[in-house]
Amino acid sequence: SNQPPNEPRERDYVLVGSFFTFAIWVGMGAAALFELLRERAKLDGNVAAFGSVAVVLLAPLIMGVQNYDDNDRSQHTGARDYASNFLESCDENAIIFTYGDNDTYPLWYAQEVEGIRTDVRVVNLSLIAVDWYIDQLRRKVNDSPPIKMTVPRTAYRGSNRNLIPYRGNNNDRRISVGEFLKFVGEDHPFQMQGRTIKSYMPTKQVYIPINQQQMIANGAVSQADTGKIVTQIPINISGNYMIKDDLAILDVIASNINDRPIYFAVTCRPEKMMGLQDYTELEGLGLRIIPVKSQSDPQYLIMGSGRVDTDAVYENVMNKFRWGNFDKERLFVD
C-alpha cells in the first residue's frame, strides 16, 4: 500500500512491506531465469548467471531512466529553506519552541551544517519532558548563550516532578511565576496513592511580571505600544496537575521573558502555550510572546493567536524567506 496522501513528508518506510515482497519475487525470478537459461537454453552456468543478471538489471535501468526526473531532488531545497524560514522569523538571540520532527530536525540541520542563524535556540517540546534534555538547555550552544532556569537541576532529575498535583483551594493567593517556580522546585513531600510526591502546586493563580522598560529596550514592543504594555501576563494552568514538560516550558518562558525574545513555532500545539495566545504576535513562522494583549482569532487556529506585526512579516517574507527553488525550477513535487 502507499502512504496516506496527507503526510507532511515522504515517509518511505511505510512502503517497506511492499519492498520486502517485491525483493522476494525478484530473487525468485532471478533464480528461475537462471535455471531456464541453463537447462532449456543449454547454456554454461556462468553464461546463464551473467545473462539472468543482465536481464534482471533491465528493470531498475528502465525505472531509473523513466522516473529520474520525477524523483530528482538535486534542485529541491524545500526542507532546508523551510527551516531557514523558521529561524529567520526570529529576532536576534531568540528562543523558539518547536513541536515535532518536521519543525525541529531541519532547523538543527540548518544551524549545525549550514550555519544559519546559530544565535537562535531551538527548544523541542517533544523532548522537554526528560531530564537530560532540560539540562542541555542550560548549556551554551553555538552562538546561543545558556537558557536561564529557575527550578534547579536536581528537581528535574529522574522521576522528580513528573507529576505535580494541585493542592490549593478556591481562595488561592495570586503569586508571581518566580515565587511559583521557587516553591515547586523545593521539596514539599507528601504521600499520594502510596507514592511520595516531591512537591505540589500551591495555587493556579500565577502571573509573569513584566519589566516594561527592558521590553522596550529589547525591541519586544515599540514606543508606539507604550500605553498598551501590561505589567503582568497571566498564566493559564488548567487541570489539577502539571507534568514535567509544562513545568519546564513555564520555567524557560518566565526565566527569560525580560531578556530574550521567545517564540512558539506556528506548528506547536495550542495547549502547550498555557493560555498565552492573546499575548503573542505573528512575525512569520513564529509567534512572539509580547506584553500586549490582543484578541486572538480562533478561525485561523494557532496562527490566529494575538496580533500580526505586518512590518516584520513583510520584511521576513519578502527579503529573508527562501522558497525551496519552487520559484526558480520546475520541480516534480506536489
Buried (B, 14 or more C-beta within 10 A) or exposed (E): EEEEEEEEEEEEEEBEEEEEEEEEEEEEBBEEBBEBBBEEEEBEEEEBBBBBEEBBEEEEEEEEEEEEEEEEEEEBBBBBBBBBBBBBBBBEBBBBBBBBEBBBBBBBBBBEEEEBBBBBBBBBBEBBBBBEBBEBBEEEBEBBEEBBBBBEEEBBEEEBBBBBBBBBEEEBEEBBBBEBBBBBBEEEEEEEEEEEBBBBBBBBBBBBBBBBEEBBEBEBBEEEBEEEBBEBBBBEBEEEBBEBBBBBBBBBBBBBBBBBBBBBBBBBEBEBBBBBBBBBBBBBBBBBBBBBBBEBBEEEEBBBBBBBBEEBBEBBBEEBBBEBBBEEEEBEEE
